[in-house]
Amino acid sequence: MSALRATRARILERARVDGAFDLLFVPAVLLLMVLYLSIFNEYFLDPINIRNIFLQGAVLAFVAFGMTFVILAGELDLSVGAVVALTSVVAAHVMRDSGSVLLGFAAALGVGALVGAVNGLIVTVLQVPSFIATLGTMVTAQGIALASTDGTTIAPLPSGVGTLATSSFLGITLLIWLTVGVFLLLLAVQTQTRFGLRVFAIGGNREAARLAAVPVARVRFLVFVLSGTLAAVGGIALTARVQSGQPTAGGLLALTAIAAVVVGGTDVFGGKGSIVRTVWGVLLISVLTNGLDLIGVNDDLQQVIVGVVFVLAASTGFVRRQFGRRRSRRVAIEVERGRGDPSPAPVPEGVA
């Protein structure tokens, strides 16, 4: 029995080490990147630059937060970048015509939720794969944003529109406070509510969740509504930062958000991950983008580097799954040896 307890202790200790490695991998890469940029670029640690990193990352953060729930449920939402552009245009139109900043922001949130609801209905009622459904809404939303503005920015806007990005509380910009507040709220939803648990269940095994009486269609619908709403918050943040409606914004934002979520450690196939991990992914991409700007890398080459990041993002999921399989084999071997067999268990081929 003592040998069995010792084996179990070794298994638990190895699992803790492996889990710590998986959790700390992205923060470690981020730390190395920060150290490199701090040493080789004198402007990186300037307070103004640090503030810009967080402000620029805020839009990506809002979109990536919503994308986290979508991916955890085993879906994809390619429309979020176009929703950012459309809601920025809607907010700017309403603010310019009514003179009310709050009314413009409310209209943007409504449009974002509406687009999310349309995505959810197409996926759950018409049973169209989310990749195709959101690709269609992406093209539609982007077309509406461009057609309503002739592809030009909307300005000037009421003076109060920039308050979110220019005013501060305790020395921290209000937009950053908003990002932190939304993160904490979504973290509570993910970890402390029935909805959050159901999202994990559906992403892990949709059929098993259905047999367990989980309302699969409703939860899938709601994750798209949440994603659209958070994309609208990103559109509001963008409008506040540049103080104009941006019909061409969004671009590769959906793909960048997916990269941030997957790089952070959320499984692209759903059922495993965390919004906390997404924060690390967002910070990594934001620092990378800022560092490329400071170094003076031109926009075309930046696109190449970001494309490589996308590939690496997808690869990290594969590496983690392979790492998990190897760990499971080691655990099985340890358990077999702990049963008291006189001869050591054979090691499967390829296991160190």
Short mmCIF file of the C-alpha atoms (twelve columns), coordinates in Angstrom:
data_MODEL
# 
_entry.id   MODEL 
# 
loop_
_atom_site.group_PDB 
_atom_site.id 
_atom_site.type_symbol 
_atom_site.label_atom_id 
_atom_site.label_alt_id 
_atom_site.label_comp_id 
_atom_site.label_asym_id 
_atom_site.label_seq_id 
_atom_site.Cartn_x 
_atom_site.Cartn_y 
_atom_site.Cartn_z 
_atom_site.pdbx_PDB_model_num 
ATOM 1   C CA . MET A 1   0.000   0.000  0.000   1 
ATOM 2   C CA . SER A 2   2.880   2.367  0.769   1 
ATOM 3   C CA . ALA A 3   4.277   1.801  -2.721  1 
ATOM 4   C CA . LEU A 4   0.864   2.575  -4.221  1 
ATOM 5   C CA . ARG A 5   0.581   5.780  -2.182  1 
ATOM 6   C CA . ALA A 6   4.062   6.793  -3.277  1 
ATOM 7   C CA . THR A 7   3.104   6.182  -6.904  1 
ATOM 8   C CA . ARG A 8   -0.030  8.274  -6.552  1 
ATOM 9   C CA . ALA A 9   1.993   11.063 -4.945  1 
ATOM 10  C CA . ARG A 10  4.428   11.028 -7.879  1 
ATOM 11  C CA . ILE A 11  1.524   11.125 -10.338 1 
ATOM 12  C CA . LEU A 12  -0.058  14.116 -8.572  1 
ATOM 13  C CA . GLU A 13  3.252   15.942 -8.379  1 
ATOM 14  C CA . ARG A 14  3.912   15.379 -12.092 1 
ATOM 15  C CA . ALA A 15  0.402   16.577 -12.937 1 
ATOM 16  C CA . ARG A 16  1.012   19.760 -10.919 1 
ATOM 17  C CA . VAL A 17  4.316   20.397 -12.699 1 
ATOM 18  C CA . ASP A 18  2.775   19.750 -16.120 1 
ATOM 19  C CA . GLY A 19  -0.171  21.999 -15.317 1 
ATOM 20  C CA . ALA A 20  2.112   24.784 -14.142 1 
ATOM 21  C CA . PHE A 21  4.153   24.498 -17.343 1 
ATOM 22  C CA . ASP A 22  1.019   24.758 -19.475 1 
ATOM 23  C CA . LEU A 23  -0.314  27.723 -17.476 1 
ATOM 24  C CA . LEU A 24  2.943   29.689 -17.330 1 
ATOM 25  C CA . PHE A 25  4.154   29.111 -20.901 1 
ATOM 26  C CA . VAL A 26  2.541   32.211 -22.456 1 
ATOM 27  C CA . PRO A 27  3.366   34.536 -19.514 1 
ATOM 28  C CA . ALA A 28  6.990   33.366 -19.778 1 
ATOM 29  C CA . VAL A 29  7.107   34.141 -23.517 1 
ATOM 30  C CA . LEU A 30  5.516   37.532 -22.826 1 
ATOM 31  C CA . LEU A 31  8.110   38.274 -20.135 1 
ATOM 32  C CA . LEU A 32  10.972  37.408 -22.489 1 
ATOM 33  C CA . MET A 33  9.483   39.652 -25.164 1 
ATOM 34  C CA . VAL A 34  9.123   42.545 -22.702 1 
ATOM 35  C CA . LEU A 35  12.711  42.095 -21.520 1 
ATOM 36  C CA . TYR A 36  14.013  42.066 -25.093 1 
ATOM 37  C CA . LEU A 37  12.111  45.204 -26.088 1 
ATOM 38  C CA . SER A 38  13.084  46.953 -22.851 1 
ATOM 39  C CA . ILE A 39  16.776  46.352 -23.507 1 
ATOM 40  C CA . PHE A 40  16.885  47.081 -27.228 1 
ATOM 41  C CA . ASN A 41  14.377  49.929 -27.492 1 
ATOM 42  C CA . GLU A 42  14.580  52.927 -25.194 1 
ATOM 43  C CA . TYR A 43  10.978  53.980 -25.825 1 
ATOM 44  C CA . PHE A 44  9.256   50.713 -24.922 1 
ATOM 45  C CA . LEU A 45  9.001   51.350 -21.165 1 
ATOM 46  C CA . ASP A 46  7.996   54.971 -21.616 1 
ATOM 47  C CA . PRO A 47  4.720   55.519 -19.683 1 
ATOM 48  C CA . ILE A 48  3.041   56.914 -22.794 1 
ATOM 49  C CA . ASN A 49  3.950   53.792 -24.770 1 
ATOM 50  C CA . ILE A 50  2.756   51.463 -21.994 1 
ATOM 51  C CA . ARG A 51  -0.533  53.354 -21.931 1 
ATOM 52  C CA . ASN A 52  -0.828  53.008 -25.691 1 
ATOM 53  C CA . ILE A 53  -0.268  49.242 -25.482 1 
ATOM 54  C CA . PHE A 54  -3.200  48.863 -23.110 1 
ATOM 55  C CA . LEU A 55  -5.439  51.246 -25.038 1 
ATOM 56  C CA . GLN A 56  -4.705  49.545 -28.361 1 
ATOM 57  C CA . GLY A 57  -5.173  46.138 -26.767 1 
ATOM 58  C CA . ALA A 58  -8.560  47.098 -25.282 1 
ATOM 59  C CA . VAL A 59  -10.441 46.664 -28.576 1 
ATOM 60  C CA . LEU A 60  -8.821  43.277 -29.151 1 
ATOM 61  C CA . ALA A 61  -9.545  42.300 -25.551 1 
ATOM 62  C CA . PHE A 62  -13.284 42.926 -25.824 1 
ATOM 63  C CA . VAL A 63  -13.518 40.970 -29.058 1 
ATOM 64  C CA . ALA A 64  -11.337 38.143 -27.738 1 
ATOM 65  C CA . PHE A 65  -13.409 37.864 -24.542 1 
ATOM 66  C CA . GLY A 66  -16.511 37.168 -26.597 1 
ATOM 67  C CA . MET A 67  -14.578 34.852 -28.902 1 
ATOM 68  C CA . THR A 68  -13.460 32.842 -25.863 1 
ATOM 69  C CA . PHE A 69  -17.035 31.859 -25.030 1 
ATOM 70  C CA . VAL A 70  -17.758 31.034 -28.676 1 
ATOM 71  C CA . ILE A 71  -14.686 28.801 -29.006 1 
ATOM 72  C CA . LEU A 72  -15.300 27.148 -25.644 1 
ATOM 73  C CA . ALA A 73  -18.716 26.141 -26.993 1 
ATOM 74  C CA . GLY A 74  -17.060 24.576 -30.034 1 
ATOM 75  C CA . GLU A 75  -18.000 27.346 -32.501 1 
ATOM 76  C CA . LEU A 76  -16.340 30.194 -34.422 1 
ATOM 77  C CA . ASP A 77  -17.438 33.788 -35.017 1 
ATOM 78  C CA . LEU A 78  -15.763 35.413 -38.020 1 
ATOM 79  C CA . SER A 79  -18.093 38.421 -38.019 1 
ATOM 80  C CA . VAL A 80  -16.681 40.242 -34.996 1 
ATOM 81  C CA . GLY A 81  -14.270 42.458 -36.928 1 
ATOM 82  C CA . ALA A 82  -17.056 43.645 -39.235 1 
ATOM 83  C CA . VAL A 83  -19.308 44.167 -36.199 1 
ATOM 84  C CA . VAL A 84  -16.665 46.458 -34.688 1 
ATOM 85  C CA . ALA A 85  -16.701 48.529 -37.892 1 
ATOM 86  C CA . LEU A 86  -20.496 48.542 -38.190 1 
ATOM 87  C CA . THR A 87  -21.106 49.510 -34.559 1 
ATOM 88  C CA . SER A 88  -18.473 52.243 -34.786 1 
ATOM 89  C CA . VAL A 89  -20.341 53.664 -37.795 1 
ATOM 90  C CA . VAL A 90  -23.750 53.323 -36.111 1 
ATOM 91  C CA . ALA A 91  -22.511 55.006 -32.928 1 
ATOM 92  C CA . ALA A 92  -20.971 57.850 -34.935 1 
ATOM 93  C CA . HIS A 93  -24.100 58.358 -37.049 1 
ATOM 94  C CA . VAL A 94  -26.386 58.495 -34.009 1 
ATOM 95  C CA . MET A 95  -24.065 60.757 -32.024 1 
ATOM 96  C CA . ARG A 96  -23.613 63.173 -34.909 1 
ATOM 97  C CA . ASP A 97  -27.342 63.364 -35.662 1 
ATOM 98  C CA . SER A 98  -28.640 63.420 -32.073 1 
ATOM 99  C CA . GLY A 99  -25.737 65.044 -30.261 1 
ATOM 100 C CA . SER A 100 -25.988 62.359 -27.550 1 
ATOM 101 C CA . VAL A 101 -22.938 60.223 -26.839 1 
ATOM 102 C CA . LEU A 102 -24.879 57.814 -24.604 1 
ATOM 103 C CA . LEU A 103 -27.548 57.297 -27.243 1 
ATOM 104 C CA . GLY A 104 -24.860 56.499 -29.801 1 
ATOM 105 C CA . PHE A 105 -23.232 53.946 -27.514 1 
ATOM 106 C CA . ALA A 106 -26.620 52.358 -26.738 1 
ATOM 107 C CA . ALA A 107 -27.408 52.075 -30.459 1 
ATOM 108 C CA . ALA A 108 -24.042 50.379 -31.051 1 
ATOM 109 C CA . LEU A 109 -24.713 47.835 -28.302 1 
ATOM 110 C CA . GLY A 110 -28.133 47.106 -29.752 1 
ATOM 111 C CA . VAL A 111 -26.741 46.529 -33.244 1 
ATOM 112 C CA . GLY A 112 -23.989 44.259 -31.897 1 
ATOM 113 C CA . ALA A 113 -26.488 42.166 -29.952 1 
ATOM 114 C CA . LEU A 114 -28.749 41.993 -33.014 1 
ATOM 115 C CA . VAL A 115 -25.968 40.717 -35.271 1 
ATOM 116 C CA . GLY A 116 -25.041 38.171 -32.604 1 
ATOM 117 C CA . ALA A 117 -28.664 37.036 -32.388 1 
ATOM 118 C CA . VAL A 118 -28.824 36.641 -36.169 1 
ATOM 119 C CA . ASN A 119 -25.664 34.521 -36.049 1 
ATOM 120 C CA . GLY A 120 -27.113 32.423 -33.252 1 
ATOM 121 C CA . LEU A 121 -30.394 31.845 -35.051 1 
ATOM 122 C CA . ILE A 122 -28.687 30.850 -38.302 1 
ATOM 123 C CA . VAL A 123 -26.457 28.389 -36.460 1 
ATOM 124 C CA . THR A 124 -29.057 26.871 -34.118 1 
ATOM 125 C CA . VAL A 125 -32.303 27.072 -36.106 1 
ATOM 126 C CA . LEU A 126 -31.093 26.734 -39.695 1 
ATOM 127 C CA . GLN A 127 -28.216 24.487 -38.525 1 
ATOM 128 C CA . VAL A 128 -25.665 26.240 -40.703 1 
ATOM 129 C CA . PRO A 129 -22.056 25.679 -39.548 1 
ATOM 130 C CA . SER A 130 -20.877 28.696 -37.581 1 
ATOM 131 C CA . PHE A 131 -17.909 29.230 -39.893 1 
ATOM 132 C CA . ILE A 132 -20.218 29.723 -42.889 1 
ATOM 133 C CA . ALA A 133 -22.942 31.605 -40.995 1 
ATOM 134 C CA . THR A 134 -20.613 34.187 -39.487 1 
ATOM 135 C CA . LEU A 135 -18.683 34.538 -42.729 1 
ATOM 136 C CA . GLY A 136 -21.956 35.606 -44.361 1 
ATOM 137 C CA . THR A 137 -22.801 38.104 -41.620 1 
ATOM 138 C CA . MET A 138 -19.233 39.415 -41.744 1 
ATOM 139 C CA . VAL A 139 -19.565 40.281 -45.430 1 
ATOM 140 C CA . THR A 140 -23.031 41.759 -44.864 1 
ATOM 141 C CA . ALA A 141 -22.026 43.895 -41.878 1 
ATOM 142 C CA . GLN A 142 -18.902 45.162 -43.609 1 
ATOM 143 C CA . GLY A 143 -20.919 46.028 -46.714 1 
ATOM 144 C CA . ILE A 144 -23.475 47.984 -44.692 1 
ATOM 145 C CA . ALA A 145 -20.716 49.909 -42.893 1 
ATOM 146 C CA . LEU A 146 -19.031 50.863 -46.165 1 
ATOM 147 C CA . ALA A 147 -22.238 51.629 -48.080 1 
ATOM 148 C CA . SER A 148 -23.589 53.923 -45.355 1 
ATOM 149 C CA . THR A 149 -20.411 56.021 -45.298 1 
ATOM 150 C CA . ASP A 150 -19.003 55.698 -48.834 1 
ATOM 151 C CA . GLY A 151 -15.933 54.229 -47.137 1 
ATOM 152 C CA . THR A 152 -15.038 57.472 -45.344 1 
ATOM 153 C CA . THR A 153 -14.739 58.173 -41.635 1 
ATOM 154 C CA . ILE A 154 -17.539 59.975 -39.791 1 
ATOM 155 C CA . ALA A 155 -16.392 63.131 -38.015 1 
ATOM 156 C CA . PRO A 156 -16.546 65.428 -36.158 1 
ATOM 157 C CA . LEU A 157 -18.441 63.928 -33.238 1 
ATOM 158 C CA . PRO A 158 -19.650 65.457 -29.948 1 
ATOM 159 C CA . SER A 159 -16.771 66.464 -27.699 1 
ATOM 160 C CA . GLY A 160 -17.665 63.964 -24.961 1 
ATOM 161 C CA . VAL A 161 -17.054 60.927 -27.166 1 
ATOM 162 C CA . GLY A 162 -13.364 60.801 -26.292 1 
ATOM 163 C CA . THR A 163 -13.870 60.874 -22.531 1 
ATOM 164 C CA . LEU A 164 -13.590 57.113 -22.258 1 
ATOM 165 C CA . ALA A 165 -10.105 57.135 -23.789 1 
ATOM 166 C CA . THR A 166 -8.771  60.441 -22.431 1 
ATOM 167 C CA . SER A 167 -10.117 60.754 -18.873 1 
ATOM 168 C CA . SER A 168 -8.652  58.767 -16.015 1 
ATOM 169 C CA . PHE A 169 -9.404  57.583 -12.489 1 
ATOM 170 C CA . LEU A 170 -6.557  56.997 -10.014 1 
ATOM 171 C CA . GLY A 171 -4.159  57.649 -12.868 1 
ATOM 172 C CA . ILE A 172 -5.612  54.882 -15.055 1 
ATOM 173 C CA . THR A 173 -7.586  55.620 -18.209 1 
ATOM 174 C CA . LEU A 174 -11.312 54.909 -18.000 1 
ATOM 175 C CA . LEU A 175 -11.134 52.587 -21.015 1 
ATOM 176 C CA . ILE A 176 -8.646  50.392 -19.175 1 
ATOM 177 C CA . TRP A 177 -10.927 50.364 -16.114 1 
ATOM 178 C CA . LEU A 178 -13.786 49.311 -18.398 1 
ATOM 179 C CA . THR A 179 -11.682 46.470 -19.818 1 
ATOM 180 C CA . VAL A 180 -10.821 45.235 -16.326 1 
ATOM 181 C CA . GLY A 181 -14.453 45.493 -15.219 1 
ATOM 182 C CA . VAL A 182 -15.740 43.536 -18.218 1 
ATOM 183 C CA . PHE A 183 -13.045 40.897 -17.660 1 
ATOM 184 C CA . LEU A 184 -14.004 40.414 -13.999 1 
ATOM 185 C CA . LEU A 185 -17.692 40.211 -14.862 1 
ATOM 186 C CA . LEU A 186 -17.089 37.610 -17.580 1 
ATOM 187 C CA . LEU A 187 -14.745 35.650 -15.328 1 
ATOM 188 C CA . ALA A 188 -17.551 35.410 -12.771 1 
ATOM 189 C CA . VAL A 189 -19.981 34.329 -15.496 1 
ATOM 190 C CA . GLN A 190 -17.576 31.671 -16.734 1 
ATOM 191 C CA . THR A 191 -16.668 30.199 -13.361 1 
ATOM 192 C CA . GLN A 192 -19.625 30.902 -11.080 1 
ATOM 193 C CA . THR A 193 -22.762 30.546 -13.188 1 
ATOM 194 C CA . ARG A 194 -24.706 27.670 -14.705 1 
ATOM 195 C CA . PHE A 195 -24.331 29.278 -18.129 1 
ATOM 196 C CA . GLY A 196 -20.525 29.167 -17.887 1 
ATOM 197 C CA . LEU A 197 -20.529 25.499 -16.900 1 
ATOM 198 C CA . ARG A 198 -22.913 24.668 -19.728 1 
ATOM 199 C CA . VAL A 199 -20.627 26.357 -22.253 1 
ATOM 200 C CA . PHE A 200 -17.791 24.065 -21.162 1 
ATOM 201 C CA . ALA A 201 -20.077 21.024 -21.248 1 
ATOM 202 C CA . ILE A 202 -21.281 21.751 -24.779 1 
ATOM 203 C CA . GLY A 203 -17.777 22.380 -26.068 1 
ATOM 204 C CA . GLY A 204 -16.470 19.201 -24.431 1 
ATOM 205 C CA . ASN A 205 -19.206 16.873 -25.706 1 
ATOM 206 C CA . ARG A 206 -22.349 18.342 -27.254 1 
ATOM 207 C CA . GLU A 207 -24.262 15.060 -27.380 1 
ATOM 208 C CA . ALA A 208 -23.448 14.209 -23.767 1 
ATOM 209 C CA . ALA A 209 -24.569 17.697 -22.742 1 
ATOM 210 C CA . ARG A 210 -27.844 17.214 -24.608 1 
ATOM 211 C CA . LEU A 211 -28.447 13.861 -22.885 1 
ATOM 212 C CA . ALA A 212 -27.775 15.596 -19.552 1 
ATOM 213 C CA . ALA A 213 -30.698 17.964 -20.278 1 
ATOM 214 C CA . VAL A 214 -28.492 20.962 -21.081 1 
ATOM 215 C CA . PRO A 215 -30.389 23.363 -23.413 1 
ATOM 216 C CA . VAL A 216 -27.699 23.152 -26.088 1 
ATOM 217 C CA . ALA A 217 -29.382 25.327 -28.721 1 
ATOM 218 C CA . ARG A 218 -30.140 28.122 -26.262 1 
ATOM 219 C CA . VAL A 219 -26.606 28.215 -24.864 1 
ATOM 220 C CA . ARG A 220 -25.090 28.233 -28.366 1 
ATOM 221 C CA . PHE A 221 -27.446 31.063 -29.314 1 
ATOM 222 C CA . LEU A 222 -26.452 33.067 -26.238 1 
ATOM 223 C CA . VAL A 223 -22.699 32.759 -26.835 1 
ATOM 224 C CA . PHE A 224 -23.171 34.406 -30.232 1 
ATOM 225 C CA . VAL A 225 -25.266 37.188 -28.697 1 
ATOM 226 C CA . LEU A 226 -22.534 37.688 -26.095 1 
ATOM 227 C CA . SER A 227 -19.867 37.752 -28.800 1 
ATOM 228 C CA . GLY A 228 -21.768 40.323 -30.873 1 
ATOM 229 C CA . THR A 229 -22.382 42.514 -27.830 1 
ATOM 230 C CA . LEU A 230 -18.725 42.463 -26.798 1 
ATOM 231 C CA . ALA A 231 -17.687 43.238 -30.380 1 
ATOM 232 C CA . ALA A 232 -19.963 46.278 -30.101 1 
ATOM 233 C CA . VAL A 233 -18.137 47.288 -26.916 1 
ATOM 234 C CA . GLY A 234 -14.950 47.013 -28.968 1 
ATOM 235 C CA . GLY A 235 -16.511 49.285 -31.591 1 
ATOM 236 C CA . ILE A 236 -17.393 51.801 -28.894 1 
ATOM 237 C CA . ALA A 237 -13.833 51.667 -27.530 1 
ATOM 238 C CA . LEU A 238 -12.422 52.242 -31.015 1 
ATOM 239 C CA . THR A 239 -14.769 55.171 -31.659 1 
ATOM 240 C CA . ALA A 240 -13.812 56.745 -28.334 1 
ATOM 241 C CA . ARG A 241 -10.101 56.352 -29.051 1 
ATOM 242 C CA . VAL A 242 -10.097 57.873 -32.551 1 
ATOM 243 C CA . GLN A 243 -13.188 60.082 -31.995 1 
ATOM 244 C CA . SER A 244 -14.678 59.129 -35.349 1 
ATOM 245 C CA . GLY A 245 -16.690 56.374 -37.009 1 
ATOM 246 C CA . GLN A 246 -14.419 53.840 -38.718 1 
ATOM 247 C CA . PRO A 247 -16.118 51.820 -41.513 1 
ATOM 248 C CA . THR A 248 -12.882 50.114 -42.528 1 
ATOM 249 C CA . ALA A 249 -11.913 49.005 -39.030 1 
ATOM 250 C CA . GLY A 250 -11.962 45.336 -38.141 1 
ATOM 251 C CA . GLY A 251 -9.859  43.925 -40.968 1 
ATOM 252 C CA . LEU A 252 -8.110  40.906 -39.492 1 
ATOM 253 C CA . LEU A 253 -9.528  41.511 -36.023 1 
ATOM 254 C CA . ALA A 254 -11.536 38.264 -35.985 1 
ATOM 255 C CA . LEU A 255 -8.463  36.208 -36.850 1 
ATOM 256 C CA . THR A 256 -6.335  38.145 -34.384 1 
ATOM 257 C CA . ALA A 257 -8.903  37.482 -31.650 1 
ATOM 258 C CA . ILE A 258 -8.916  33.766 -32.466 1 
ATOM 259 C CA . ALA A 259 -5.113  33.799 -32.315 1 
ATOM 260 C CA . ALA A 260 -5.181  35.535 -28.910 1 
ATOM 261 C CA . VAL A 261 -7.657  32.988 -27.530 1 
ATOM 262 C CA . VAL A 262 -5.769  29.961 -28.848 1 
ATOM 263 C CA . VAL A 263 -2.299  31.273 -27.987 1 
ATOM 264 C CA . GLY A 264 -3.569  31.854 -24.464 1 
ATOM 265 C CA . GLY A 265 -4.331  28.145 -24.130 1 
ATOM 266 C CA . THR A 266 -8.011  27.688 -24.992 1 
ATOM 267 C CA . ASP A 267 -8.561  24.587 -27.103 1 
ATOM 268 C CA . VAL A 268 -9.741  25.596 -30.577 1 
ATOM 269 C CA . PHE A 269 -12.039 22.542 -30.571 1 
ATOM 270 C CA . GLY A 270 -13.856 23.754 -27.444 1 
ATOM 271 C CA . GLY A 271 -14.460 22.565 -23.907 1 
ATOM 272 C CA . LYS A 272 -11.134 23.610 -22.411 1 
ATOM 273 C CA . GLY A 273 -9.724  27.033 -21.650 1 
ATOM 274 C CA . SER A 274 -10.271 30.197 -19.681 1 
ATOM 275 C CA . ILE A 275 -10.835 33.885 -20.155 1 
ATOM 276 C CA . VAL A 276 -7.783  34.410 -17.921 1 
ATOM 277 C CA . ARG A 277 -5.666  32.655 -20.535 1 
ATOM 278 C CA . THR A 278 -7.172  34.921 -23.186 1 
ATOM 279 C CA . VAL A 279 -5.854  37.966 -21.318 1 
ATOM 280 C CA . TRP A 280 -2.317  36.605 -21.659 1 
ATOM 281 C CA . GLY A 281 -2.870  35.979 -25.351 1 
ATOM 282 C CA . VAL A 282 -4.148  39.529 -25.864 1 
ATOM 283 C CA . LEU A 283 -1.171  41.004 -24.005 1 
ATOM 284 C CA . LEU A 284 1.258   38.892 -26.034 1 
ATOM 285 C CA . ILE A 285 -0.167  40.026 -29.377 1 
ATOM 286 C CA . SER A 286 -0.487  43.662 -28.233 1 
ATOM 287 C CA . VAL A 287 3.136   43.794 -27.087 1 
ATOM 288 C CA . LEU A 288 4.269   42.067 -30.282 1 
ATOM 289 C CA . THR A 289 2.411   44.572 -32.461 1 
ATOM 290 C CA . ASN A 290 3.704   47.522 -30.468 1 
ATOM 291 C CA . GLY A 291 7.250   46.188 -30.573 1 
ATOM 292 C CA . LEU A 292 7.107   45.808 -34.360 1 
ATOM 293 C CA . ASP A 293 5.967   49.428 -34.623 1 
ATOM 294 C CA . LEU A 294 8.774   50.645 -32.384 1 
ATOM 295 C CA . ILE A 295 11.399  48.674 -34.274 1 
ATOM 296 C CA . GLY A 296 10.151  50.216 -37.493 1 
ATOM 297 C CA . VAL A 297 8.917   47.111 -39.272 1 
ATOM 298 C CA . ASN A 298 6.776   48.187 -42.240 1 
ATOM 299 C CA . ASP A 299 3.100   47.267 -42.396 1 
ATOM 300 C CA . ASP A 300 3.521   44.634 -45.115 1 
ATOM 301 C CA . LEU A 301 6.144   42.728 -43.171 1 
ATOM 302 C CA . GLN A 302 4.057   43.065 -40.034 1 
ATOM 303 C CA . GLN A 303 1.267   41.212 -41.844 1 
ATOM 304 C CA . VAL A 304 3.728   38.397 -42.569 1 
ATOM 305 C CA . ILE A 305 4.768   38.207 -38.919 1 
ATOM 306 C CA . VAL A 306 1.162   38.274 -37.706 1 
ATOM 307 C CA . GLY A 307 0.391   35.482 -40.183 1 
ATOM 308 C CA . VAL A 308 3.177   33.408 -38.642 1 
ATOM 309 C CA . VAL A 309 1.637   34.102 -35.233 1 
ATOM 310 C CA . PHE A 310 -1.670  32.684 -36.502 1 
ATOM 311 C CA . VAL A 311 0.065   29.469 -37.535 1 
ATOM 312 C CA . LEU A 312 1.903   29.251 -34.230 1 
ATOM 313 C CA . ALA A 313 -1.380  29.847 -32.417 1 
ATOM 314 C CA . ALA A 314 -2.934  26.845 -34.105 1 
ATOM 315 C CA . SER A 315 0.215   24.798 -33.465 1 
ATOM 316 C CA . THR A 316 0.191   25.461 -29.735 1 
ATOM 317 C CA . GLY A 317 -3.108  23.617 -29.436 1 
ATOM 318 C CA . PHE A 318 -1.615  20.593 -31.211 1 
ATOM 319 C CA . VAL A 319 1.485   20.681 -29.018 1 
ATOM 320 C CA . ARG A 320 -0.621  20.857 -25.866 1 
ATOM 321 C CA . ARG A 321 -2.734  17.875 -26.981 1 
ATOM 322 C CA . GLN A 322 0.381   15.825 -27.752 1 
ATOM 323 C CA . PHE A 323 1.850   16.851 -24.413 1 
ATOM 324 C CA . GLY A 324 -1.366  15.720 -22.704 1 
ATOM 325 C CA . ARG A 325 -1.322  12.327 -24.449 1 
ATOM 326 C CA . ARG A 326 2.262   11.708 -23.396 1 
ATOM 327 C CA . ARG A 327 1.372   12.677 -19.852 1 
ATOM 328 C CA . SER A 328 -1.596  10.281 -19.843 1 
ATOM 329 C CA . ARG A 329 0.632   7.427  -21.005 1 
ATOM 330 C CA . ARG A 330 3.135   8.135  -18.240 1 
ATOM 331 C CA . VAL A 331 0.337   8.184  -15.660 1 
ATOM 332 C CA . ALA A 332 -0.970  4.844  -16.946 1 
ATOM 333 C CA . ILE A 333 2.523   3.346  -16.654 1 
ATOM 334 C CA . GLU A 334 2.912   4.686  -13.117 1 
ATOM 335 C CA . VAL A 335 -0.447  3.231  -12.092 1 
ATOM 336 C CA . GLU A 336 0.447   -0.167 -13.582 1 
ATOM 337 C CA . ARG A 337 3.763   -0.237 -11.763 1 
ATOM 338 C CA . GLY A 338 2.095   0.832  -8.531  1 
ATOM 339 C CA . ARG A 339 -0.132  -2.245 -8.537  1 
ATOM 340 C CA . GLY A 340 2.822   -4.331 -7.493  1 
ATOM 341 C CA . ASP A 341 3.671   -6.168 -10.704 1 
ATOM 342 C CA . PRO A 342 7.054   -7.902 -10.244 1 
ATOM 343 C CA . SER A 343 8.306   -6.814 -13.658 1 
ATOM 344 C CA . PRO A 344 8.342   -3.206 -14.837 1 
ATOM 345 C CA . ALA A 345 5.624   -2.252 -17.296 1 
ATOM 346 C CA . PRO A 346 6.824   -1.838 -20.875 1 
ATOM 347 C CA . VAL A 347 7.155   1.722  -22.063 1 
ATOM 348 C CA . PRO A 348 5.063   2.446  -25.164 1 
ATOM 349 C CA . GLU A 349 7.033   3.462  -28.217 1 
ATOM 350 C CA . GLY A 350 7.832   7.177  -28.313 1 
ATOM 351 C CA . VAL A 351 7.367   7.766  -24.571 1 
ATOM 352 C CA . ALA A 352 10.443  9.061  -22.786 1 
# 
